[in-house]
């Protein structure tokens, strides 16, 4: 099929957490499940480094996070500093959006 959209859904596991993501040419959708700690924060940064630069928008869904470790938030924000050139396209959605999102991104 010519011009077809590439889409896949995978999960990346770390201690006590699962990260699902689906991507196509238009966006990257990430859903965080379980605990958000240093390890899951680094996995999220790594996923963004690898997949987000070629997407116009990235949605990070936080409704299924059970607990947020403050050091995980720090690890995530520190890792995002090198990705600021595209992070204006990051959109955080859900109950933990305000806690995870840096001040320079959007939350809903």
N, C-alpha and C positions, 0 to 999 in steps of 0.2 A: 504494500500500500504506500503510495507516494505521499510524502509530507505527513506521515503519521506521527502522532504524539507518543513520545517515550514516557511510560509511566511504570513505576514499580513501588512496591511497599515492602519494607524490610524492618526488622527490629534489631536494635543494638542493646545488649544487656550489660548492666553493671550491677554492683551490689545493691539489691533492693529496688532496682528501677529498670524500667523498659522505655525505650524511645522508639516510636514508630515514625516512619517518614514515607511520604509519597511525593514524587516530583514529576513534573512535565516541563515543557518549554516555558510556561507562564509563571509557575510558582513552585515553591518547596513548602510542603505542609509537614510540620513536626508536631507530634503529640507526646508529651512527657507523662509518664505514669510511675507512681510510687514515690520514692524519696529522692530529693534533689540535694546531693552532697558534692564534695570536691570531685569525686570520680565521675559522676554523671555530668557535672558542669564541664569538665574537660572533654568528655565524649561529645557533648553538644557543641562546644567550640570546634572540635576536630571535624564534626559533621558539617558545620557551617563553612569552615575553611575549604573543605573538599567540594561542596555542592552548591553553595549559595551565590557565588560570584556570577554565575551564568544565568541566574534567575532574576526576573524583574522584582519579585516580592517574595518574602519568606514569612510564613505564619507560624508562630510558636504557641501551641495550645497547652494551657496549664491547668485545666479543670480537674484532671485526674492525679495531680500531685497530692500526696498524702502529708508530706512534711518537707519543709525547706530549711536546710542547714545554712546559717548565715555565712559560714566560710565557703560554702558552695556558690553562693551569690557573688562573693568577692572573687573567687576563682573564675567564674563566668565573666564578670565585668572586666577583670584584668586580661583575660583571653580575647575579649572583644575589642580591646583597644587597638590591636593590629588590623582589625577588620573594619574600622570606621569608614573607610571609603565606600562601602556598600551598605553599611548598617542602617542608613536612613530608610532602607526598604524592609527592615525588620518590623513585624507587627506582632505584639504579644496579646493573646486573648485568654480570658478565663480568670478564675478566682485568685490565682497567684501572679497574674500579669504585672501588677504594680510592684510586687516584691522582686521579680526577676529582671524586669526591663530597666536598662539604664535610662537616665533622664532624657537622653537625646533620641529615643525611639518612641513609637506609638503604642498605646495600650487601649484595649477595649474590653 
